[in-house]
Every structure is written in C-alpha cells, then in structure tokens.
Amino acid sequence: MTTFEREDWTDFRTLGTLGRKAGVTQEAIPALVVKELVDNALDEDGRCRYGQIGDGGFYVANDGNGLPKTDEKIAALFSVARPLSSSKLLRLPTRGALGNGLRVVVGAVLASGGQLTVKTGGRALCLRPRAADGMTEVESVKPWTGKGTRIEVVLGQALPVDDSTFRWARQADAMAQANAKTYKGLTSPFWYDVDSFYELTQAAGARPVRQLVESFAGCSGAKAGKLASDFTGRVCDSLTKDEAETLLVGMRSGCGEVNPKRLGTIGPQFQPDAGYARAVAAFQLTPADRKKVAAQLPAVVEVWARPAESPSIVAYVNRTPITGELHISRCFPKEKTLYGITGCGLSREHKHTAFAVKAGRGREYAIILNVTTPYMPITTDGKAPDLSVVDEAIETAIEKAIRGAKRKNVNGNGQQTYQNAIIIDALPTAIEKVSGNGKYRYSLRQLFYAVRPCLLEALGMEPKYNYFSQVVTDYEAEQGHDLPGMYRDDRGTLYHPHTGEYISLGTRSVEAYQRPPWTFSKILYCEKEGFFATMIDAQWPERHDCALLTSKGYASRAARDVLDLLGDGDEPLTFYCLHDADGPGTMIYQTLQEGTRARIARRVEIVNLGLEPAEAVDMGLPIEPVKRKDGKRVPVANYVDGKWTEWLQKHRVELNAMDTPTFLEWLDGKIPTGKLIPPADVVADRLLAETAAVIRRRLIDAALLQARIDERTAEALESLHNELQRTQTRLTPSIEKKLAADPSLPWTSPVVSAAAKVAGKMDRDK
C-alpha cells in the first residue's frame, strides 16, 4: 500500500483547510487576518491604524521600530512553512498566545490569490508566497518614506472585505487603549508540563541549557549555573524527555510560584459605566503520561456588565478578542433568573445542562469577559480557547459584575439614580476637598461629611454613615483599589510574641508594617481582644510562636490587610481563626477566608478553630438564646450544615463561657505542637550577626574607655565657656526669628543649630 505524507504548513495554502487551521469559517478569515496584524501592531507600539484600501484590500500600520533589517528575514517571517519560533513557545500572559499568527495572514493571501506588501525601514517589499514549498520570496522592492511599519493586504474574490472585516480589530484596539497593567516578568517553570517544556528545549536548538534556564523567573545568575550543573556543555535539543523533566523539577525547586496579582489587570476604566469584577483562578494541565510533571497555571478573570436590550457576551484572552463562539441566553424555562452560556468548553453540568450564572429577573446585560493567563488550552486545532479551565472564576466574576451593574442604577435615560449613585458621583469633588487636592490624607468619616450636603440636597433626609461606608466599599471593589489617600481608623491590635510589641491596626500603621523575621510561624485571629491579656500572662503566644490578631468583632479592612501582607512572605505561616459559636462568629471566619472585597482573594488558607456549635454543645457550655428585633434570620457562613444553621437562629455560645484554665487547655489542643526553628542558613547568619554584635559592643566599650570621652568632653566645654555665654545671650531672639520663619519647627531646632556652631569653633581654633 502506498502511503502519502504532507507537512503541517500545507493546511495553510487552501481555503478549506485554512479555515480549519485558523478555527474560523471561511467568511471570517479576512477579519482574523486583520486582527492578527492589529495584535502584532499593538504589541509593537501600543497603538495602530487600519482601514480599507481599494476593493478587497486593507492596511494595518504602526509607528514602532519596524521589522527586521534584511529583505530575506522579512520574507522568512511571512512564510507559512517557517517553523514556530522558540520565543512563541514561551508561556506568557501576552497577546497572540492562542494561534498561528502571521501564517494565517500569509495563508489567506496564498489561498485566495491575493497580494501582500510590507513597508518598513525605508522600502516597500512586494512579497509572493509560494504554494510549492510554503516559502515567500521578494518580488520587488521600492522606496518608502513612511514611519514604522505598514502592511497592505489584498485578498482574492473568495475572501471579500467589508466593514465587518474590522470587528475584531476594533475590539482589540479598544481594549489596548485601557492602559492595562501588564506582566513584566519572565516565564515560570510552574507554567509548563513535561511535554511542553520538552518541546521548548527542542525548539531552543543549539542554545546552551544554562541560557534557557536563565530565561525563567527565579532562575537567573548563579542559580542558573547550579540548576544546569548536571547538563554542563549540553545544548537544549540534546536533552531527552526524562532529562527535560529532571531539569524542570529542579527549576521549580529553586523558585516560588508567581503571584497571580502580577499577571496584570485591565481594570474598570475599560468600561467606566459598567459593573466590574475580577476573580483569580488556578488550573492544572496534565501531560499525556499522567505520572509526569503537570503544568500549574494562574489566571485573572475580569468582567464588565452593563444593562442591554438583550443578553450578549464578548470574550477576550490576554486582551485580544477570541474567535471562538460564545452564546448566552435565558435558556432555562423554569429558571428565569439564570443565564446559560455555551461554547469554548463552557458546557459542564452546573445544576442544568449548560454553564449557568445568576442574572436576576427582568433586565438583560451585555457582558465583556477577559482572561489573563500565561497559557490557555484550546478546544480545536484553531483558536477556540477552552474556558472550562477557569469556569468557576468566570461564574463568580460575571455574577459580581452584574450585581455591580445593578448598583450603578442606570435608568433608561442614562441618568444615575438613588443614594449610591449620588454618593459615587460626589466622590471625586469630595476627595479633592478633604485632601486639599491630594496634599493630605483623609479619613472615611471626613469623606462622609464632605458628601453629606449632596445627599441632603438630593434626598431631603439625613444620610446614614454605615450605608455610606458600604457604598464606598462596594465602589472600591469595582475599582479594584482603595480610594487614593484615604485611611481607616485604628480598630484592633497585632501582638508579636517574644518581642512584646503591640501594633495598632489602621490603614497607615499597616502601610508601614514590616514582619519581624523568623519570630513567629502562626497567627491567631480572635474576635475577643479581652483574651489577649490572659494568653500573654500565660506566655501562650511565646510557647506556640504565635502572633495574636484582633479587630474587635468583624475583621476590619486593616486586619485583612495584615493577613495579606503576612501571606505574601516567604516564611512558613499558618493562620487560625477563633470566634464565638454564633452566626456572626461563623461569618468572621468566612469573611477572612474569602479575602478583602476590594482585593483579589488572598492565597493563604485560614484554619477555623471554632468555637463551633456542635463542639460547644458537646462540651456542655452554657447556651444563650438569640432574638432579633427585626425578625430577620441570623446570617450564617456557608460551611455550616443545615442542622446547625437552624440551631444558630435561636441559640449561641460565647468563648467567654469557658473559664481561663478550660479555655487555655482547649486552645492548646487545637494548635499543633512544635517550635519555630529557621533553616540552617538562617540560624548560621543569626549566629554570625549576634557574635559580631557582642564583639562590636566590647570593642566600642574598650575604645570609649581608652579615649577618655567624658573627660575630654568636659575639658572642651570648659574651653568654650565664653563662646557659650555669648551664644546664650542672643539665643532666645534667634529662636523667635527662626520659628516665625518656619512655624513647623520645634524650639529645639535652632538650639541644635547654635550648638553645632559653638562646637565648630574648636575646629576653627586649631
């Protein structure tokens, strides 16, 4: 039997196979070609220009640095048979992470019988792709006086060009103007499974193994040499798959995972009038051999939602629109509050036959979705992303964005109504007023009183501070950051074991907080500050190397900020939460676990110690009745099962129901035993530092004794007696004059200056 073989690039030279390779229908190929060129232009310069030229033609231009200097390199760049470069195999949260880029552009020209002209570096190159070998040749070269790069494409009659051809380009360009915060770091070894890393080593070719290692985050400098020491003198494509796995495991052990926050965000400014939300996700991709190393990938999901006549959804991956199709509708007859979303892998069972999110009744919403990730798997040979890997984060973000859109309260005339909209509209002017145009910090309560006149005028009623605080918190959550310059008052305390230091929890003190190195490995959050004195007297924090944290009831913003700061450190740290056996107590734990609303959820786990209602009942502790004047149900955390949720509607047990010996014994049983002992290198460094400090103190004491500092100081003062008398007689008028010129000075400042002048006379007299 005769066998036939063909190379991968041949799928790019006919329209039938090109559409399959690109992941779009034949009718959408022109739009995809424009999008690919626009993405490249935006990567180069951040801005670009595009439009139609003649019949069936268009251009894309930017003012960047231009393409390679030689005509041969440009021709090779625009060839469907060129291999995928190793740089494209690096996983980074950048545009163009899903597909075949310029090969689709050239393939469309080749398959339709079109024309391709590249203008850059002072010349215009007419390029002709060849069907025989997939390479591209330079047909002619003419002078060009333009700036940057301009690519002109004319497609054949089979691929007509009209205004709809630019739909994806317009979306990509609009997103690019949002001034997104983008990832600035290197690729991470955690972002690869053994298969993809092996492919990277083969694509890296004759590069030394150490050079490849240095291109990864946390693996540079001397560390790269150590990691690559087993492969000294080896080039990348000489590695076997097993050797590649060994290298990958070593690289992972030598560095930490990249915090998802560093991937970057677009932010609410992309659609300032829409509800906005973001969520963090992490997913794993397993290689074909499931026993091999898997990829561990972070992602940030952002969603914008605004009211619309009918539901719609547009999706981006790494700030460029996807070409895969997503569909959204109220497709569940018995569940009119849900949106069903299908396409791009979103078809998992979620109480229904499709992926569903809560949208509420009545109003419809237009949704924009962006996923930022170093690598997005695809569902087809083309470009449809497999969004199922981040489906839970998508669900969370869409539902939060829709709630944010509802809070915007935009009516049919585009006018914001109700109290929260009045507050949000008044914030910019109020912030300028209370901050002195950014000169001063200000408190939340000061901001309330600056907004209060607007509320009184609009509502004719006295506004409530608690409601105002909640609106500001919601607004900060939508913006993704705190209001500039605002601080929240101290509300709680952090106690360090072994040092005996107390830190008040307020925005400003937390901003200046630095964790003492290797002092504690645990931190206990307790809603009862009164327990602190008892625990400290019993040296409980010192025995357990455990810091104590409280914020007087519900976890305040500052307390959660401290948890975020501590959680970002490199030292081992476990968080524990202690609370009453009542509904609000369970909510304290849930609030801490979910993370501050105005931030991406924290990475750390918080261990719930209780007191839980079942535990309190088993211990025989006194039970108190619960009554609510408003008749509403007591809020209870999601982790509490149905039986005890109902019990907490009428009962509660306080931690204070335990006497001190019982409480301490109960708490000791909750916390794992074991003291904090740092790694050997930390211990060695501390020994060196302590020894040096002791020697330094002894040397200083000996030097001071030998130098007769006190005696010589007395002698010098005696010699300056007359000068001191003269300076003293005119010192008070001098103080008055200097303080009048600068009232911010203390009276001691002029005295210090005068003393320096008197002492300086000794040098002048020598």
Secondary structure, DSSP 4 states (H G I P E B T S, - for coil): -------GGGGGSSHHHHHHHHTS-GGGHHHHHHHHHHHHHHHHHS--EEEE-SSSEEEEEE-SS-S-SSHHHHHHHT-TTSPPPHHHHS--SSTT-SS-THHHHHHHHHHHT-EEEEEETTEEEEEEE-TTTS-EEEEEEEE---SSEEEEEE--TTS---GGGGHHHHHHHHHHTT--EE--S-B-GGG--HHHHHHHHHHTTTSBHHHHHHTBTT--THHHHHHTGGGTT-BGGG--HHHHHHHHHHHHHTSPPPPGGGGEE--GGGSTTSEEEEEEEEEEE--SSTTSPPEEEEEEEEEEEEEESS-EEEEEETTEE--S--EEE---TT-TTEEEEESTT----SSSSSEEEE--SS-EEEEEEEEE-S---BSSSSS-B-GGGGHHHHHHHHHHHHHHHHHH-B-TTS-B-HHHHHHHHHHHHHHHHHHTTTTS-EEHHHHHHHHHHHHHHHHSSPPPHHHHHHHHHHHHHHHTSPPTTEE-----EEE-TTT--EEE-SHHHHHT--PPTTS-SEEEEES-TTHHHHHHHTTHHHHHTEEEEE-SSS--HHHHHHHHHHHTSSS--EEEEE--BSHHHHHHHHHHHH--TTSPPPS--EEEEE--HHHHHHTTPPPEE---TT-PPPP--TTS-HHHHHHTTTEEB-GGGS-HHHHHHHHHHHSPP------HHHHHHHHHHHHHHHHHHHHHHHHHHHHTHHHHHHHHHHHTHHHHHHHHHTHHHHHHHHHHH-TTS-THHHHHHHHHHHHHHHHHH-
